[in-house]
Amino acid sequence: MKKITLDVLTTPGCIHCDEFLDFWQLIAGEWPNVTMREISIITIEGQVLARKHQMFAAPSIIVNDEVFASGGFNTVKFVEKIRELSI
């Protein structure tokens, strides 16, 4: 399986951010090739990522340095993307 980086840009109190992080916890064991980082928008690193990728909503999900979703997510499409990149 190919290595994948997953950056999740979050904001404090964001319900959708928590939903994605909970979803990731459920499936993370199936994807040992994925390294996930939660990055808060209130950090300098988070602000740099938000500007770089022109993100205006949370969670912003970045897979291999490309924006997958911002402001919401589709679990089926997310798993399909991870599966596709893992091959």
N, CA, C and O atoms as a Maestro MAE file, in Angstrom:
{
 s_m_m2io_version
 :::
 2.0.0
}

f_m_ct {
 s_m_title
 :::
 protein
 m_atom[348] {
  # First column is atom index #
  i_m_mmod_type
  r_m_x_coord
  r_m_y_coord
  r_m_z_coord
  i_m_residue_number
  s_m_chain_name
  s_m_pdb_residue_name
  s_m_pdb_atom_name
  i_m_atomic_number
  :::
  1 25 0.836 -1.188 0.000 1 A "MET " " N  " 7
  2 3 0.000 0.000 0.000 1 A "MET " " CA " 6
  3 2 0.877 1.246 0.000 1 A "MET " " C  " 6
  4 15 1.870 1.321 0.723 1 A "MET " " O  " 8
  5 25 0.505 2.205 -0.805 2 A "LYS " " N  " 7
  6 3 1.245 3.460 -0.863 2 A "LYS " " CA " 6
  7 2 0.953 4.312 0.365 2 A "LYS " " C  " 6
  8 15 -0.149 4.284 0.913 2 A "LYS " " O  " 8
  9 25 1.965 5.072 0.785 3 A "LYS " " N  " 7
  10 3 1.814 5.982 1.923 3 A "LYS " " CA " 6
  11 2 0.927 7.158 1.529 3 A "LYS " " C  " 6
  12 15 1.014 7.678 0.416 3 A "LYS " " O  " 8
  13 25 0.076 7.563 2.462 4 A "ILE " " N  " 7
  14 3 -0.838 8.680 2.244 4 A "ILE " " CA " 6
  15 2 -0.770 9.600 3.449 4 A "ILE " " C  " 6
  16 15 -0.730 9.142 4.591 4 A "ILE " " O  " 8
  17 25 -0.757 10.907 3.186 5 A "THR " " N  " 7
  18 3 -0.847 11.871 4.280 5 A "THR " " CA " 6
  19 2 -2.255 12.452 4.297 5 A "THR " " C  " 6
  20 15 -2.830 12.773 3.257 5 A "THR " " O  " 8
  21 25 -2.786 12.578 5.495 6 A "LEU " " N  " 7
  22 3 -4.132 13.103 5.694 6 A "LEU " " CA " 6
  23 2 -4.048 14.206 6.737 6 A "LEU " " C  " 6
  24 15 -3.788 13.939 7.911 6 A "LEU " " O  " 8
  25 25 -4.266 15.435 6.312 7 A "ASP " " N  " 7
  26 3 -4.300 16.573 7.230 7 A "ASP " " CA " 6
  27 2 -5.745 17.025 7.362 7 A "ASP " " C  " 6
  28 15 -6.435 17.237 6.364 7 A "ASP " " O  " 8
  29 25 -6.195 17.169 8.600 8 A "VAL " " N  " 7
  30 3 -7.567 17.596 8.860 8 A "VAL " " CA " 6
  31 2 -7.499 18.928 9.593 8 A "VAL " " C  " 6
  32 15 -7.084 18.994 10.750 8 A "VAL " " O  " 8
  33 25 -7.906 19.976 8.912 9 A "LEU " " N  " 7
  34 3 -7.895 21.322 9.475 9 A "LEU " " CA " 6
  35 2 -9.203 21.526 10.226 9 A "LEU " " C  " 6
  36 15 -10.285 21.448 9.645 9 A "LEU " " O  " 8
  37 25 -9.091 21.791 11.532 10 A "THR " " N  " 7
  38 3 -10.273 21.891 12.387 10 A "THR " " CA " 6
  39 2 -10.358 23.253 13.062 10 A "THR " " C  " 6
  40 15 -9.390 24.012 13.116 10 A "THR " " O  " 8
  41 25 -11.553 23.535 13.576 11 A "THR " " N  " 7
  42 3 -11.761 24.737 14.378 11 A "THR " " CA " 6
  43 2 -12.370 24.311 15.710 11 A "THR " " C  " 6
  44 15 -13.084 23.310 15.769 11 A "THR " " O  " 8
  45 25 -12.097 25.058 16.778 12 A "PRO " " N  " 7
  46 3 -12.666 24.713 18.081 12 A "PRO " " CA " 6
  47 2 -14.199 24.731 18.034 12 A "PRO " " C  " 6
  48 15 -14.802 25.655 17.488 12 A "PRO " " O  " 8
  49 25 -14.814 23.704 18.611 13 A "GLY " " N  " 7
  50 3 -16.266 23.644 18.676 13 A "GLY " " CA " 6
  51 2 -16.959 23.225 17.398 13 A "GLY " " C  " 6
  52 15 -18.184 23.300 17.311 13 A "GLY " " O  " 8
  53 25 -16.214 22.790 16.416 14 A "CYS " " N  " 7
  54 3 -16.776 22.406 15.110 14 A "CYS " " CA " 6
  55 2 -17.355 20.988 15.181 14 A "CYS " " C  " 6
  56 15 -16.619 20.013 15.333 14 A "CYS " " O  " 8
  57 25 -18.660 20.892 15.071 15 A "ILE " " N  " 7
  58 3 -19.336 19.595 15.151 15 A "ILE " " CA " 6
  59 2 -18.937 18.693 13.985 15 A "ILE " " C  " 6
  60 15 -18.699 17.500 14.177 15 A "ILE " " O  " 8
  61 25 -18.862 19.255 12.785 16 A "HIS " " N  " 7
  62 3 -18.502 18.447 11.615 16 A "HIS " " CA " 6
  63 2 -17.054 17.965 11.699 16 A "HIS " " C  " 6
  64 15 -16.725 16.887 11.203 16 A "HIS " " O  " 8
  65 25 -16.195 18.760 12.325 17 A "CYS " " N  " 7
  66 3 -14.808 18.333 12.537 17 A "CYS " " CA " 6
  67 2 -14.789 17.102 13.436 17 A "CYS " " C  " 6
  68 15 -14.117 16.114 13.140 17 A "CYS " " O  " 8
  69 25 -15.537 17.173 14.540 18 A "ASP " " N  " 7
  70 3 -15.616 16.038 15.464 18 A "ASP " " CA " 6
  71 2 -16.196 14.807 14.777 18 A "ASP " " C  " 6
  72 15 -15.743 13.688 15.019 18 A "ASP " " O  " 8
  73 25 -17.193 15.010 13.923 19 A "GLU " " N  " 7
  74 3 -17.789 13.884 13.195 19 A "GLU " " CA " 6
  75 2 -16.759 13.207 12.304 19 A "GLU " " C  " 6
  76 15 -16.691 11.979 12.252 19 A "GLU " " O  " 8
  77 25 -15.951 14.010 11.595 20 A "PHE " " N  " 7
  78 3 -14.939 13.400 10.735 20 A "PHE " " CA " 6
  79 2 -13.887 12.678 11.566 20 A "PHE " " C  " 6
  80 15 -13.493 11.561 11.229 20 A "PHE " " O  " 8
  81 25 -13.430 13.298 12.642 21 A "LEU " " N  " 7
  82 3 -12.409 12.666 13.478 21 A "LEU " " CA " 6
  83 2 -12.927 11.367 14.091 21 A "LEU " " C  " 6
  84 15 -12.178 10.395 14.190 21 A "LEU " " O  " 8
  85 25 -14.186 11.333 14.501 22 A "ASP " " N  " 7
  86 3 -14.791 10.095 15.016 22 A "ASP " " CA " 6
  87 2 -14.859 9.037 13.918 22 A "ASP " " C  " 6
  88 15 -14.559 7.867 14.158 22 A "ASP " " O  " 8
  89 25 -15.256 9.450 12.711 23 A "PHE " " N  " 7
  90 3 -15.301 8.531 11.573 23 A "PHE " " CA " 6
  91 2 -13.910 7.971 11.295 23 A "PHE " " C  " 6
  92 15 -13.755 6.768 11.083 23 A "PHE " " O  " 8
  93 25 -12.904 8.833 11.294 24 A "TRP " " N  " 7
  94 3 -11.543 8.377 11.022 24 A "TRP " " CA " 6
  95 2 -11.102 7.360 12.071 24 A "TRP " " C  " 6
  96 15 -10.472 6.361 11.726 24 A "TRP " " O  " 8
  97 25 -11.417 7.593 13.333 25 A "GLN " " N  " 7
  98 3 -11.048 6.642 14.387 25 A "GLN " " CA " 6
  99 2 -11.651 5.266 14.117 25 A "GLN " " C  " 6
  100 15 -11.019 4.247 14.395 25 A "GLN " " O  " 8
  101 25 -12.857 5.231 13.583 26 A "LEU " " N  " 7
  102 3 -13.512 3.957 13.291 26 A "LEU " " CA " 6
  103 2 -12.815 3.178 12.179 26 A "LEU " " C  " 6
  104 15 -12.768 1.948 12.220 26 A "LEU " " O  " 8
  105 25 -12.277 3.877 11.195 27 A "ILE " " N  " 7
  106 3 -11.704 3.186 10.029 27 A "ILE " " CA " 6
  107 2 -10.183 3.212 9.976 27 A "ILE " " C  " 6
  108 15 -9.595 2.548 9.123 27 A "ILE " " O  " 8
  109 25 -9.538 3.946 10.848 28 A "ALA " " N  " 7
  110 3 -8.078 4.121 10.777 28 A "ALA " " CA " 6
  111 2 -7.330 2.790 10.785 28 A "ALA " " C  " 6
  112 15 -6.304 2.661 10.118 28 A "ALA " " O  " 8
  113 25 -7.819 1.814 11.518 29 A "GLY " " N  " 7
  114 3 -7.159 0.516 11.585 29 A "GLY " " CA " 6
  115 2 -7.094 -0.202 10.248 29 A "GLY " " C  " 6
  116 15 -6.226 -1.048 10.033 29 A "GLY " " O  " 8
  117 25 -8.007 0.134 9.354 30 A "GLU " " N  " 7
  118 3 -8.022 -0.474 8.022 30 A "GLU " " CA " 6
  119 2 -6.993 0.162 7.090 30 A "GLU " " C  " 6
  120 15 -6.696 -0.372 6.022 30 A "GLU " " O  " 8
  121 25 -6.453 1.311 7.507 31 A "TRP " " N  " 7
  122 3 -5.559 2.074 6.637 31 A "TRP " " CA " 6
  123 2 -4.245 2.399 7.352 31 A "TRP " " C  " 6
  124 15 -3.989 3.558 7.678 31 A "TRP " " O  " 8
  125 25 -3.406 1.377 7.597 32 A "PRO " " N  " 7
  126 3 -2.136 1.628 8.290 32 A "PRO " " CA " 6
  127 2 -1.159 2.460 7.459 32 A "PRO " " C  " 6
  128 15 -0.164 2.962 7.982 32 A "PRO " " O  " 8
  129 25 -1.442 2.602 6.183 33 A "ASN " " N  " 7
  130 3 -0.581 3.385 5.298 33 A "ASN " " CA " 6
  131 2 -0.886 4.881 5.346 33 A "ASN " " C  " 6
  132 15 -0.189 5.673 4.711 33 A "ASN " " O  " 8
  133 25 -1.921 5.277 6.092 34 A "VAL " " N  " 7
  134 3 -2.334 6.679 6.161 34 A "VAL " " CA " 6
  135 2 -1.854 7.300 7.466 34 A "VAL " " C  " 6
  136 15 -2.123 6.789 8.553 34 A "VAL " " O  " 8
  137 25 -1.143 8.403 7.337 35 A "THR " " N  " 7
  138 3 -0.717 9.178 8.495 35 A "THR " " CA " 6
  139 2 -1.628 10.389 8.596 35 A "THR " " C  " 6
  140 15 -1.655 11.232 7.698 35 A "THR " " O  " 8
  141 25 -2.383 10.475 9.703 36 A "MET " " N  " 7
  142 3 -3.344 11.560 9.887 36 A "MET " " CA " 6
  143 2 -2.834 12.551 10.922 36 A "MET " " C  " 6
  144 15 -2.308 12.181 11.971 36 A "MET " " O  " 8
  145 25 -3.012 13.840 10.582 37 A "ARG " " N  " 7
  146 3 -2.699 14.915 11.530 37 A "ARG " " CA " 6
  147 2 -3.917 15.811 11.640 37 A "ARG " " C  " 6
  148 15 -4.486 16.232 10.632 37 A "ARG " " O  " 8
  149 25 -4.313 16.098 12.872 38 A "GLU " " N  " 7
  150 3 -5.343 17.106 13.109 38 A "GLU " " CA " 6
  151 2 -4.622 18.419 13.358 38 A "GLU " " C  " 6
  152 15 -3.748 18.499 14.221 38 A "GLU " " O  " 8
  153 25 -4.984 19.445 12.607 39 A "ILE " " N  " 7
  154 3 -4.320 20.744 12.716 39 A "ILE " " CA " 6
  155 2 -5.389 21.800 12.967 39 A "ILE " " C  " 6
  156 15 -6.302 21.975 12.160 39 A "ILE " " O  " 8
  157 25 -5.271 22.494 14.079 40 A "SER " " N  " 7
  158 3 -6.249 23.523 14.418 40 A "SER " " CA " 6
  159 2 -5.978 24.800 13.631 40 A "SER " " C  " 6
  160 15 -4.829 25.199 13.442 40 A "SER " " O  " 8
  161 25 -7.040 25.425 13.182 41 A "ILE " " N  " 7
  162 3 -6.934 26.684 12.440 41 A "ILE " " CA " 6
  163 2 -6.355 27.794 13.317 41 A "ILE " " C  " 6
  164 15 -5.846 28.789 12.800 41 A "ILE " " O  " 8
  165 25 -6.428 27.631 14.633 42 A "ILE " " N  " 7
  166 3 -5.921 28.693 15.502 42 A "ILE " " CA " 6
  167 2 -4.410 28.636 15.670 42 A "ILE " " C  " 6
  168 15 -3.825 29.503 16.320 42 A "ILE " " O  " 8
  169 25 -3.766 27.614 15.085 43 A "THR " " N  " 7
  170 3 -2.308 27.544 15.117 43 A "THR " " CA " 6
  171 2 -1.737 28.232 13.878 43 A "THR " " C  " 6
  172 15 -2.436 28.424 12.883 43 A "THR " " O  " 8
  173 25 -0.490 28.590 13.951 44 A "ILE " " N  " 7
  174 3 0.172 29.196 12.787 44 A "ILE " " CA " 6
  175 2 0.176 28.209 11.622 44 A "ILE " " C  " 6
  176 15 -0.092 28.593 10.483 44 A "ILE " " O  " 8
  177 25 0.479 26.944 11.901 45 A "GLU " " N  " 7
  178 3 0.483 25.936 10.836 45 A "GLU " " CA " 6
  179 2 -0.899 25.828 10.182 45 A "GLU " " C  " 6
  180 15 -1.006 25.705 8.962 45 A "GLU " " O  " 8
  181 25 -1.947 25.874 10.997 46 A "GLY " " N  " 7
  182 3 -3.310 25.815 10.472 46 A "GLY " " CA " 6
  183 2 -3.639 27.011 9.604 46 A "GLY " " C  " 6
  184 15 -4.284 26.868 8.565 46 A "GLY " " O  " 8
  185 25 -3.204 28.186 10.018 47 A "GLN " " N  " 7
  186 3 -3.458 29.396 9.237 47 A "GLN " " CA " 6
  187 2 -2.711 29.365 7.910 47 A "GLN " " C  " 6
  188 15 -3.233 29.798 6.882 47 A "GLN " " O  " 8
  189 25 -1.491 28.850 7.942 48 A "VAL " " N  " 7
  190 3 -0.706 28.733 6.706 48 A "VAL " " CA " 6
  191 2 -1.396 27.768 5.736 48 A "VAL " " C  " 6
  192 15 -1.518 28.063 4.547 48 A "VAL " " O  " 8
  193 25 -1.843 26.622 6.244 49 A "LEU " " N  " 7
  194 3 -2.541 25.657 5.387 49 A "LEU " " CA " 6
  195 2 -3.834 26.234 4.823 49 A "LEU " " C  " 6
  196 15 -4.143 26.041 3.647 49 A "LEU " " O  " 8
  197 25 -4.588 26.940 5.658 50 A "ALA " " N  " 7
  198 3 -5.850 27.529 5.206 50 A "ALA " " CA " 6
  199 2 -5.610 28.526 4.079 50 A "ALA " " C  " 6
  200 15 -6.362 28.556 3.105 50 A "ALA " " O  " 8
  201 25 -4.573 29.334 4.204 51 A "ARG " " N  " 7
  202 3 -4.253 30.295 3.137 51 A "ARG " " CA " 6
  203 2 -3.761 29.576 1.884 51 A "ARG " " C  " 6
  204 15 -4.182 29.892 0.771 51 A "ARG " " O  " 8
  205 25 -2.876 28.619 2.074 52 A "LYS " " N  " 7
  206 3 -2.297 27.895 0.941 52 A "LYS " " CA " 6
  207 2 -3.383 27.233 0.087 52 A "LYS " " C  " 6
  208 15 -3.332 27.281 -1.142 52 A "LYS " " O  " 8
  209 25 -4.358 26.620 0.749 53 A "HIS " " N  " 7
  210 3 -5.397 25.875 0.039 53 A "HIS " " CA " 6
  211 2 -6.701 26.652 -0.108 53 A "HIS " " C  " 6
  212 15 -7.704 26.113 -0.575 53 A "HIS " " O  " 8
  213 25 -6.679 27.929 0.296 54 A "GLN " " N  " 7
  214 3 -7.849 28.813 0.197 54 A "GLN " " CA " 6
  215 2 -9.088 28.165 0.822 54 A "GLN " " C  " 6
  216 15 -10.133 28.031 0.186 54 A "GLN " " O  " 8
  217 25 -8.936 27.777 2.069 55 A "MET " " N  " 7
  218 3 -10.014 27.115 2.797 55 A "MET " " CA " 6
  219 2 -10.789 28.124 3.615 55 A "MET " " C  " 6
  220 15 -10.218 28.991 4.276 55 A "MET " " O  " 8
  221 25 -12.103 27.991 3.557 56 A "PHE " " N  " 7
  222 3 -12.968 28.916 4.283 56 A "PHE " " CA " 6
  223 2 -13.970 28.196 5.170 56 A "PHE " " C  " 6
  224 15 -14.822 28.839 5.783 56 A "PHE " " O  " 8
  225 25 -13.884 26.875 5.251 57 A "ALA " " N  " 7
  226 3 -14.823 26.104 6.060 57 A "ALA " " CA " 6
  227 2 -14.093 24.935 6.716 57 A "ALA " " C  " 6
  228 15 -13.039 24.499 6.253 57 A "ALA " " O  " 8
  229 25 -14.672 24.446 7.790 58 A "ALA " " N  " 7
  230 3 -14.075 23.319 8.497 58 A "ALA " " CA " 6
  231 2 -15.114 22.205 8.631 58 A "ALA " " C  " 6
  232 15 -16.309 22.483 8.733 58 A "ALA " " O  " 8
  233 25 -14.672 20.963 8.632 59 A "PRO " " N  " 7
  234 3 -13.276 20.584 8.515 59 A "PRO " " CA " 6
  235 2 -12.805 20.708 7.069 59 A "PRO " " C  " 6
  236 15 -13.584 20.564 6.127 59 A "PRO " " O  " 8
  237 25 -11.541 20.974 6.922 60 A "SER " " N  " 7
  238 3 -10.924 20.923 5.606 60 A "SER " " CA " 6
  239 2 -10.041 19.689 5.604 60 A "SER " " C  " 6
  240 15 -9.167 19.532 6.457 60 A "SER " " O  " 8
  241 25 -10.274 18.831 4.650 61 A "ILE " " N  " 7
  242 3 -9.600 17.542 4.594 61 A "ILE " " CA " 6
  243 2 -8.642 17.566 3.416 61 A "ILE " " C  " 6
  244 15 -9.049 17.711 2.263 61 A "ILE " " O  " 8
  245 25 -7.365 17.421 3.727 62 A "ILE " " N  " 7
  246 3 -6.311 17.494 2.717 62 A "ILE " " CA " 6
  247 2 -5.666 16.113 2.611 62 A "ILE " " C  " 6
  248 15 -5.150 15.585 3.596 62 A "ILE " " O  " 8
  249 25 -5.698 15.540 1.423 63 A "VAL " " N  " 7
  250 3 -5.125 14.222 1.186 63 A "VAL " " CA " 6
  251 2 -3.956 14.392 0.223 63 A "VAL " " C  " 6
  252 15 -4.124 14.860 -0.903 63 A "VAL " " O  " 8
  253 25 -2.772 14.006 0.684 64 A "ASN " " N  " 7
  254 3 -1.557 14.148 -0.129 64 A "ASN " " CA " 6
  255 2 -1.409 15.564 -0.681 64 A "ASN " " C  " 6
  256 15 -1.106 15.757 -1.858 64 A "ASN " " O  " 8
  257 25 -1.623 16.536 0.177 65 A "ASP " " N  " 7
  258 3 -1.447 17.959 -0.122 65 A "ASP " " CA " 6
  259 2 -2.446 18.504 -1.150 65 A "ASP " " C  " 6
  260 15 -2.203 19.543 -1.764 65 A "ASP " " O  " 8
  261 25 -3.570 17.800 -1.335 66 A "GLU " " N  " 7
  262 3 -4.643 18.286 -2.201 66 A "GLU " " CA " 6
  263 2 -5.942 18.292 -1.410 66 A "GLU " " C  " 6
  264 15 -6.226 17.354 -0.666 66 A "GLU " " O  " 8
  265 25 -6.726 19.345 -1.569 67 A "VAL " " N  " 7
  266 3 -7.985 19.452 -0.838 67 A "VAL " " CA " 6
  267 2 -8.951 18.378 -1.334 67 A "VAL " " C  " 6
  268 15 -9.249 18.295 -2.526 67 A "VAL " " O  " 8
  269 25 -9.429 17.564 -0.406 68 A "PHE " " N  " 7
  270 3 -10.452 16.567 -0.722 68 A "PHE " " CA " 6
  271 2 -11.840 17.138 -0.452 68 A "PHE " " C  " 6
  272 15 -12.756 16.970 -1.257 68 A "PHE " " O  " 8
  273 25 -11.989 17.809 0.683 69 A "ALA " " N  " 7
  274 3 -13.293 18.368 1.054 69 A "ALA " " CA " 6
  275 2 -13.088 19.519 2.020 69 A "ALA " " C  " 6
  276 15 -12.090 19.581 2.738 69 A "ALA " " O  " 8
  277 25 -14.049 20.428 2.024 70 A "SER " " N  " 7
  278 3 -14.007 21.559 2.943 70 A "SER " " CA " 6
  279 2 -15.430 21.880 3.379 70 A "SER " " C  " 6
  280 15 -16.305 22.135 2.552 70 A "SER " " O  " 8
  281 25 -15.646 21.864 4.688 71 A "GLY " " N  " 7
  282 3 -16.952 22.205 5.224 71 A "GLY " " CA " 6
  283 2 -17.894 21.034 5.388 71 A "GLY " " C  " 6
  284 15 -18.983 21.189 5.941 71 A "GLY " " O  " 8
  285 25 -17.505 19.892 4.929 72 A "GLY " " N  " 7
  286 3 -18.319 18.691 5.035 72 A "GLY " " CA " 6
  287 2 -17.598 17.568 4.323 72 A "GLY " " C  " 6
  288 15 -16.566 17.787 3.689 72 A "GLY " " O  " 8
  289 25 -18.139 16.366 4.425 73 A "PHE " " N  " 7
  290 3 -17.461 15.245 3.781 73 A "PHE " " CA " 6
  291 2 -18.459 14.133 3.513 73 A "PHE " " C  " 6
  292 15 -19.492 14.020 4.173 73 A "PHE " " O  " 8
  293 25 -18.124 13.324 2.537 74 A "ASN " " N  " 7
  294 3 -18.917 12.157 2.180 74 A "ASN " " CA " 6
  295 2 -18.069 10.938 2.518 74 A "ASN " " C  " 6
  296 15 -16.995 10.756 1.946 74 A "ASN " " O  " 8
  297 25 -18.537 10.103 3.437 75 A "THR " " N  " 7
  298 3 -17.729 8.977 3.904 75 A "THR " " CA " 6
  299 2 -17.409 7.992 2.784 75 A "THR " " C  " 6
  300 15 -16.298 7.467 2.718 75 A "THR " " O  " 8
  301 25 -18.366 7.739 1.912 76 A "VAL " " N  " 7
  302 3 -18.148 6.785 0.824 76 A "VAL " " CA " 6
  303 2 -17.085 7.312 -0.133 76 A "VAL " " C  " 6
  304 15 -16.167 6.579 -0.503 76 A "VAL " " O  " 8
  305 25 -17.199 8.567 -0.533 77 A "LYS " " N  " 7
  306 3 -16.212 9.150 -1.445 77 A "LYS " " CA " 6
  307 2 -14.836 9.231 -0.797 77 A "LYS " " C  " 6
  308 15 -13.818 9.049 -1.466 77 A "LYS " " O  " 8
  309 25 -14.806 9.506 0.512 78 A "PHE " " N  " 7
  310 3 -13.523 9.575 1.209 78 A "PHE " " CA " 6
  311 2 -12.830 8.213 1.173 78 A "PHE " " C  " 6
  312 15 -11.649 8.133 0.833 78 A "PHE " " O  " 8
  313 25 -13.538 7.154 1.515 79 A "VAL " " N  " 7
  314 3 -12.948 5.810 1.508 79 A "VAL " " CA " 6
  315 2 -12.527 5.425 0.096 79 A "VAL " " C  " 6
  316 15 -11.470 4.821 -0.087 79 A "VAL " " O  " 8
  317 25 -13.332 5.763 -0.903 80 A "GLU " " N  " 7
  318 3 -12.961 5.484 -2.294 80 A "GLU " " CA " 6
  319 2 -11.655 6.181 -2.656 80 A "GLU " " C  " 6
  320 15 -10.799 5.593 -3.317 80 A "GLU " " O  " 8
  321 25 -11.499 7.429 -2.227 81 A "LYS " " N  " 7
  322 3 -10.281 8.189 -2.519 81 A "LYS " " CA " 6
  323 2 -9.070 7.544 -1.855 81 A "LYS " " C  " 6
  324 15 -8.024 7.389 -2.487 81 A "LYS " " O  " 8
  325 25 -9.204 7.171 -0.595 82 A "ILE " " N  " 7
  326 3 -8.100 6.530 0.120 82 A "ILE " " CA " 6
  327 2 -7.748 5.199 -0.544 82 A "ILE " " C  " 6
  328 15 -6.572 4.880 -0.716 82 A "ILE " " O  " 8
  329 25 -8.749 4.438 -0.909 83 A "ARG " " N  " 7
  330 3 -8.517 3.149 -1.574 83 A "ARG " " CA " 6
  331 2 -7.779 3.362 -2.903 83 A "ARG " " C  " 6
  332 15 -6.817 2.656 -3.204 83 A "ARG " " O  " 8
  333 25 -8.235 4.329 -3.685 84 A "GLU " " N  " 7
  334 3 -7.632 4.631 -4.992 84 A "GLU " " CA " 6
  335 2 -6.164 5.028 -4.843 84 A "GLU " " C  " 6
  336 15 -5.315 4.575 -5.612 84 A "GLU " " O  " 8
  337 25 -5.867 5.867 -3.862 85 A "LEU " " N  " 7
  338 3 -4.495 6.334 -3.673 85 A "LEU " " CA " 6
  339 2 -3.588 5.273 -3.060 85 A "LEU " " C  " 6
  340 15 -2.366 5.361 -3.176 85 A "LEU " " O  " 8
  341 25 -4.171 4.281 -2.415 86 A "SER " " N  " 7
  342 3 -3.388 3.242 -1.746 86 A "SER " " CA " 6
  343 2 -2.816 2.217 -2.709 86 A "SER " " C  " 6
  344 15 -1.847 1.528 -2.389 86 A "SER " " O  " 8
  345 25 -3.412 2.117 -3.881 87 A "ILE " " N  " 7
  346 3 -3.006 1.085 -4.854 87 A "ILE " " CA " 6
  347 2 -1.706 1.459 -5.529 87 A "ILE " " C  " 6
  348 15 -1.212 0.712 -6.374 87 A "ILE " " O  " 8
  :::
 }
 m_bond[347] {
  # First column is bond index #
  i_m_from
  i_m_to
  i_m_order
  :::
  1 1 2 1
  2 2 3 1
  3 3 4 2
  4 3 5 1
  5 5 6 1
  6 6 7 1
  7 7 8 2
  8 7 9 1
  9 9 10 1
  10 10 11 1
  11 11 12 2
  12 11 13 1
  13 13 14 1
  14 14 15 1
  15 15 16 2
  16 15 17 1
  17 17 18 1
  18 18 19 1
  19 19 20 2
  20 19 21 1
  21 21 22 1
  22 22 23 1
  23 23 24 2
  24 23 25 1
  25 25 26 1
  26 26 27 1
  27 27 28 2
  28 27 29 1
  29 29 30 1
  30 30 31 1
  31 31 32 2
  32 31 33 1
  33 33 34 1
  34 34 35 1
  35 35 36 2
  36 35 37 1
  37 37 38 1
  38 38 39 1
  39 39 40 2
  40 39 41 1
  41 41 42 1
  42 42 43 1
  43 43 44 2
  44 43 45 1
  45 45 46 1
  46 46 47 1
  47 47 48 2
  48 47 49 1
  49 49 50 1
  50 50 51 1
  51 51 52 2
  52 51 53 1
  53 53 54 1
  54 54 55 1
  55 55 56 2
  56 55 57 1
  57 57 58 1
  58 58 59 1
  59 59 60 2
  60 59 61 1
  61 61 62 1
  62 62 63 1
  63 63 64 2
  64 63 65 1
  65 65 66 1
  66 66 67 1
  67 67 68 2
  68 67 69 1
  69 69 70 1
  70 70 71 1
  71 71 72 2
  72 71 73 1
  73 73 74 1
  74 74 75 1
  75 75 76 2
  76 75 77 1
  77 77 78 1
  78 78 79 1
  79 79 80 2
  80 79 81 1
  81 81 82 1
  82 82 83 1
  83 83 84 2
  84 83 85 1
  85 85 86 1
  86 86 87 1
  87 87 88 2
  88 87 89 1
  89 89 90 1
  90 90 91 1
  91 91 92 2
  92 91 93 1
  93 93 94 1
  94 94 95 1
  95 95 96 2
  96 95 97 1
  97 97 98 1
  98 98 99 1
  99 99 100 2
  100 99 101 1
  101 101 102 1
  102 102 103 1
  103 103 104 2
  104 103 105 1
  105 105 106 1
  106 106 107 1
  107 107 108 2
  108 107 109 1
  109 109 110 1
  110 110 111 1
  111 111 112 2
  112 111 113 1
  113 113 114 1
  114 114 115 1
  115 115 116 2
  116 115 117 1
  117 117 118 1
  118 118 119 1
  119 119 120 2
  120 119 121 1
  121 121 122 1
  122 122 123 1
  123 123 124 2
  124 123 125 1
  125 125 126 1
  126 126 127 1
  127 127 128 2
  128 127 129 1
  129 129 130 1
  130 130 131 1
  131 131 132 2
  132 131 133 1
  133 133 134 1
  134 134 135 1
  135 135 136 2
  136 135 137 1
  137 137 138 1
  138 138 139 1
  139 139 140 2
  140 139 141 1
  141 141 142 1
  142 142 143 1
  143 143 144 2
  144 143 145 1
  145 145 146 1
  146 146 147 1
  147 147 148 2
  148 147 149 1
  149 149 150 1
  150 150 151 1
  151 151 152 2
  152 151 153 1
  153 153 154 1
  154 154 155 1
  155 155 156 2
  156 155 157 1
  157 157 158 1
  158 158 159 1
  159 159 160 2
  160 159 161 1
  161 161 162 1
  162 162 163 1
  163 163 164 2
  164 163 165 1
  165 165 166 1
  166 166 167 1
  167 167 168 2
  168 167 169 1
  169 169 170 1
  170 170 171 1
  171 171 172 2
  172 171 173 1
  173 173 174 1
  174 174 175 1
  175 175 176 2
  176 175 177 1
  177 177 178 1
  178 178 179 1
  179 179 180 2
  180 179 181 1
  181 181 182 1
  182 182 183 1
  183 183 184 2
  184 183 185 1
  185 185 186 1
  186 186 187 1
  187 187 188 2
  188 187 189 1
  189 189 190 1
  190 190 191 1
  191 191 192 2
  192 191 193 1
  193 193 194 1
  194 194 195 1
  195 195 196 2
  196 195 197 1
  197 197 198 1
  198 198 199 1
  199 199 200 2
  200 199 201 1
  201 201 202 1
  202 202 203 1
  203 203 204 2
  204 203 205 1
  205 205 206 1
  206 206 207 1
  207 207 208 2
  208 207 209 1
  209 209 210 1
  210 210 211 1
  211 211 212 2
  212 211 213 1
  213 213 214 1
  214 214 215 1
  215 215 216 2
  216 215 217 1
  217 217 218 1
  218 218 219 1
  219 219 220 2
  220 219 221 1
  221 221 222 1
  222 222 223 1
  223 223 224 2
  224 223 225 1
  225 225 226 1
  226 226 227 1
  227 227 228 2
  228 227 229 1
  229 229 230 1
  230 230 231 1
  231 231 232 2
  232 231 233 1
  233 233 234 1
  234 234 235 1
  235 235 236 2
  236 235 237 1
  237 237 238 1
  238 238 239 1
  239 239 240 2
  240 239 241 1
  241 241 242 1
  242 242 243 1
  243 243 244 2
  244 243 245 1
  245 245 246 1
  246 246 247 1
  247 247 248 2
  248 247 249 1
  249 249 250 1
  250 250 251 1
  251 251 252 2
  252 251 253 1
  253 253 254 1
  254 254 255 1
  255 255 256 2
  256 255 257 1
  257 257 258 1
  258 258 259 1
  259 259 260 2
  260 259 261 1
  261 261 262 1
  262 262 263 1
  263 263 264 2
  264 263 265 1
  265 265 266 1
  266 266 267 1
  267 267 268 2
  268 267 269 1
  269 269 270 1
  270 270 271 1
  271 271 272 2
  272 271 273 1
  273 273 274 1
  274 274 275 1
  275 275 276 2
  276 275 277 1
  277 277 278 1
  278 278 279 1
  279 279 280 2
  280 279 281 1
  281 281 282 1
  282 282 283 1
  283 283 284 2
  284 283 285 1
  285 285 286 1
  286 286 287 1
  287 287 288 2
  288 287 289 1
  289 289 290 1
  290 290 291 1
  291 291 292 2
  292 291 293 1
  293 293 294 1
  294 294 295 1
  295 295 296 2
  296 295 297 1
  297 297 298 1
  298 298 299 1
  299 299 300 2
  300 299 301 1
  301 301 302 1
  302 302 303 1
  303 303 304 2
  304 303 305 1
  305 305 306 1
  306 306 307 1
  307 307 308 2
  308 307 309 1
  309 309 310 1
  310 310 311 1
  311 311 312 2
  312 311 313 1
  313 313 314 1
  314 314 315 1
  315 315 316 2
  316 315 317 1
  317 317 318 1
  318 318 319 1
  319 319 320 2
  320 319 321 1
  321 321 322 1
  322 322 323 1
  323 323 324 2
  324 323 325 1
  325 325 326 1
  326 326 327 1
  327 327 328 2
  328 327 329 1
  329 329 330 1
  330 330 331 1
  331 331 332 2
  332 331 333 1
  333 333 334 1
  334 334 335 1
  335 335 336 2
  336 335 337 1
  337 337 338 1
  338 338 339 1
  339 339 340 2
  340 339 341 1
  341 341 342 1
  342 342 343 1
  343 343 344 2
  344 343 345 1
  345 345 346 1
  346 346 347 1
  347 347 348 2
  :::
 }
}
